[in-house]
Amino acid sequence: MNFALKNNINELQPKLKVKKIAYIEIDTHAEIAQDFIEIMQDSHEFEVDYYFSQRIKNQIKESKENIFLSDSSMIMDQLKIKKYDLIIIGTVHRYFNTFQAVTEKFNTSIIIHNINFTNISKTDLIKNVLKNDMIYRLKLWWKEGLFYSSKVYKKAKNLLVLDQELASGKYKFLPLFYTKNIQNSENKVLKIVIPGGVSQMRRDYKRVFSNIRKWENDLRQGLNSGNKLIEFIFLGKADGQELREIVDLEKSLERISITYFSERVSQNDFEKWMREADVLWCPIQQETEFFSQKEIYGTTKMTGNLGDAIKYGKLAVFPKNYPSKLDFIIPENDNLMEQFIQLKNINFDFQKNYNKKLVQENLEKILSNQIES
């Protein structure tokens, strides 16, 4: 075929239209924004602009993506400049009046972190304002439209959840987590990582401390060696009563090592310790609260430990009462230490279902449906 003729034919063929998305995070979940950047950075179907507050931007790794500084006073004007096919809001726990305006004007999807909060009645909302953090909550009421929070969720075209087992009815699954190609460490010492902020409200640290003391006593009775064979890493900031208990616990240990942090854990340090983990221990509470509204992990609220396990390809031990059918979520058994030792030697193929290409393809299909529907 004549070269010039071939070029003319190619020029006549319609080019695939790249869809444009705006991703907004001016509130809380920088780690989810980071996950979205990483999974979408080499997409050929979508072009994404990111609108972050300064606090969120400071937590994001250096990126070639289009990242713009924003806040609740700027975001509407910024969104009007470009014609986006879809707006994704990463968190709606503040700025309800601003986000209501966004949902009324644009095709908007919202990532939901607390399902019960999205359905809270105005009566319960009023009661909850008076329960805790009253000054802060009154500020949300007077200045940020808290009273109309339910309208934001109702106006949104799609409500998204990051745990497939929470998806039902109006809550649609948004796959973000893929397993990174990370070379795992070969540890001589069994390293058990407990990821997440060290707070009794979210995880049962009292039981963790109690178990570590018991295992320490068992090791003292059964071993003469001075070697420390087990290390527990509390991979999150500890303060207050939990920090005091960890410090006291460390002083009492001879056979077990513990590592803890009294400041916020940097992303680089988090990744370093997650790579070194033999197994994750996730002693999450069955119930927690958001805005004094009860939420249940695995039923109305996702735990970030689910994403941690997938991203770093680690088996994770959860309480028996945690409702999950995922193969890499392992229910605690009665002999927990023996369970940790056995799991260290199990190779689980995360790449089969959570490789980046597969997750990205599924994500792109879902985003396309949200644009076309």
N, C-alpha and C positions, 0 to 999 in steps of 0.2 A: 504494500500500500504506500502511495506517495506520502512522504513525511508531513508536508504542509496540509494535505487532506486529513491525515490522522489527527493533527492538532486542532483543525477546525471542528472535527467530530467531537473531540474531547471538550472543546469550549461550549458546544451546544448542549452537552449533558448537564442536567441540573445538579448544582452543588448541594451537598448535605447541609442544611441549615443548622448552625450551632445554637443550641438553646442556652439562654442566659439566666443565671440564678444569682440572687443576692442572699448571702448567709449573714444573719445578724446575731452578734453576741455582745451585749453591752451590760450583762448582769453577772453571771456566775460561772458557767461550765466551759472554761477554757480548754479542758482536756477533750471535750466532745468536739469543739471547734477544730482542735488539732487533728483529731481522728478524721474529720470531714476533709480537711485540707489534704491529708496524706492519701486518702482513698481516691480523691478526685483530681489529684495534681496532674496525672497524665491522661485524663479523659479526652477523647476526641469528639464526644457528643455534646459536652457542656462546657460553658465558660462561666466561672464563678468569681464574683466580687465579694470580698469579706469586709464587713463593717463591725469593727471592734472598738470597745472603750479602751482607754489607755491601759487600765489595769489588766484587761484581757490580753491586749497586744503584748504587754510585757512578759506574759507567760507562754507566748507562742514562739516556736523555733523560727529561726531565720528562714524565709521562704521567698520564692520568686513570684508567688501568687499576688493578685491584686488585693492588697489590704489597705483599708482606709480607716482613719480614726473617726469615731462617731460618738454620739451620746443621744439621750432622749430628746434634746432640743434640736438636733441636726438631722436625725435619720429620715424624717419624712421628706425634707427638701432634697436630700441625697438620692433617695429612691426615685424621685420624680425626674431626675436628670436623664437616666437611662431607662430603656423599655425592657423590663425584666419579665421573663415568662413565669417565674416562680420566686417567691420570697420564702425563705426558711428562717424562722426565729428559734434560736437555740435554747432560750430560757425565757419564760414569762412568770417571774416571781416578783417583778417590780414594773414600774412604768406602764401600768395597765391602760391609762388614758392614751398614751402614745401608741401602744400596740393595738388598741382598739381601732384607732385611725388607720393604721397600716392594714389591718384585716378587712376594713370596710372598703379600702381603695384598691387593694392588690390581691392577686391569687396567692394566698398565704397558707403555709403549713407550719405547725408549731410542734416542737419536740416536747413531749410531756414527761416529767420526772416524778410527779405525784398525782396519781389518777384521782384519788379522793378529793384533793384540793380543787381540781377542775370542776367538781360537781357540788361544791359546798354551797349551801343556801345562804341567803343574805342574813337570815337570823343567826345562824351559826357563825357566820363571819363577824357579825357585831360582837357576839359573845367571846370569840377568840381574840379579838382586838384587845379585850380587857384582861386577858389571862397572863400574857408574858410580853416583855419588850414593848410595853404600852406606848412609850413616847415614839419609838421607831414605827410602830404599826399605825399610830395616829397620823404620822407624817405620810405614810403610804395612803392613808384614807383621804387626807385633805389635799395633798399635792399630786398624788400619782394615780388616783382613780381606783383605789382598792375595792370600793363598793361595787364597781362594774367589772370585776375580774372575770366572772362567769361569762359575760358578753364576749370577751376576747376569744375564749375557747369556742363559743357557739358560732362566732362570725368566721372563724378560720375554716378554710376549705378542707384541710386535713389535719388530724391529730396523730402524731407519730410516737411510737415507743421503740426503744432500742433493744428490748428483750422480746424475742419472738413469742415467748409463752405468755406475754401480757397482751398480745394482739388479739382483739376480738371486737366485733361491732364497729364502732366508729374509730377505734384505735388501730392504726395500721403499722405494720412492722417496717422499720427503716434499718436495713443491714449496713453497719459501719465498720464493724470489728473484723480485722483479718489478722492472720498469724504472720508475724514478721520472720524473715530469714535470719535467725539469731543462732550463733554457735553457743550452745549451753556449756557451762563449766562442768569439769569433772571434780567433784568435791570429795575430799577425804573425810570431812565433817558433814554430817547431815544438816542441811540448811533449810529451815522452815520459815517462810516469809509470811507475815500477817500484814497484808497491804491495807492502807486506809488510815484516816485520822484516828488517833488513840483516844476514843471517847466511849464511855460506858453506854451512852445513849444509842449508839449505832451498833456496837459490838459488845459481846459479853466478856470483857477483859477480866472481871473478877474470877471467872471460871478458868481463863487462860492462866492467870497468876497461880491459882490453886493447883492446876495440873502441873505446871512447871515445878512447883515446890515438891509435889508428889514424885515426879520423875527424878528430881534431884536426889531425894531420899532413897529411891529405888537404886539409882546408880551408885550411891555411896555404899549401900549394903552389898552390892553385887560386884563392884570393881575395886581393884587396888591401884590401878593406873591413875596417874595425875592428869592424863590427857583429857581434854574437853572434846567430847564426841558429838555433841549436838549444839547447834546455834539457832536461836530464835531471833528474827529480825522484825522489830515493830516498825514497819515502813510507812510512817506518817508522823506528823507532829504530835508530841505528847506534852500536855501541860496539866496544871491543877492537881487534883487528887490522883489521877492516873500516873502522872509523871513521878509524884512522890512515891507511889507504890512500886513503880519500876526501879527507881533508885534503891529503895529498900530491898527489893527482890535481888538486884544485882549483887549487893553486898553479901547476901546469904548463899550465893551459888559457888560451887567448886567444880562440879563436873559438867555444868551446862553454861554456855556463853549466851549473853543477850546483847543485842545492838538496838539502840533507840535514838531518837532525835528530839531535841527540845525546840528546834526551829523548823520552819516549813522545808520539806524535802524537795530539792531541786529536781527537775525532770531528768537531768543526766544521772543523778544519784539514784533516782527511782528506777531508771532503766538498768543501771549497773546491778542493783540488788535483785531485780526481777530476773535478769539473765542468770544470776548465780543460784537462784532458788531451785531446790530439789522438788519442793511441793509447796502449794499455797494452803494456808489455814485461814478460813474465813468464818469466824465464830459470830456471825451477824445475829443481831436480835431479831426475833420474829416480827415484833412490832416496833415502830418508831413514830415520830410526829413531824409534820411539817406545818408550820403556822397553827400549832395546837390541834391539828387535824390528824387523826390516827391514820397511818399508812402501814401496809403489811408487805414486807419484802417478798418478792416472787409472785405477788398477787396484785398489788396496786402500786408497787414501787420497785424499780430495778436497782440492784446493787452494782456499783462500779466494779466490784470484784469479778463479775461475769466477763466484762470487757478485758480486765487484766489477764484473766486466764487464757482467753482467746488470743490476745495480742502477743503474749509472751510464750504461748504454747505450753502452759503448765496445768497439770491436774490440780484440782482445787477441792479441799475437804470442807463441806458445809454441814451445818446442823441437820439432824435427822428430819426435823420438821420443815425444812426448806423445800418447797414444791418445785421440782425440776425433773425433766425427762432427759436432759442433756447428758451424754456419756462421760464427759470430762468433769462433771459435778459429782463428787463422791460423797455420799452420806456418811457421817461419822459412825464408827462402830464402837463397841464397848472398850476394846483395847486400842486406843487411839495412837499411842506411840508405835505399836507394832504395825499399825496401818500406814503411818508415815514411812516407816522403813521399807515396807513392801512397795509402796507407790514410787519410791525413789528409783526402783529398778524397772518400772513399766514405761514402755515407749508408746505414746498415743499419737496417732497420725492426725494432727490438726490440719495439715495442708490439704487433706482430702476434701473437707467441707469449708475451710476458711482460708484458702489461698487468695491472694489479692485479686487476681484476674476474675475468679468466680464471684467474689463478693462485690467487686466493682460492677460487673455485668448485671447482677441482681439489683444493685442500687440504682443503676442507670434506668433499668426497666421501670422501677417504682417511681422514680422522679419523672420519667416521661409520661407515665399514666396520670400523675398529679397535674401535669401541664395540659394534657389532652382531654382529661375528663371534665 
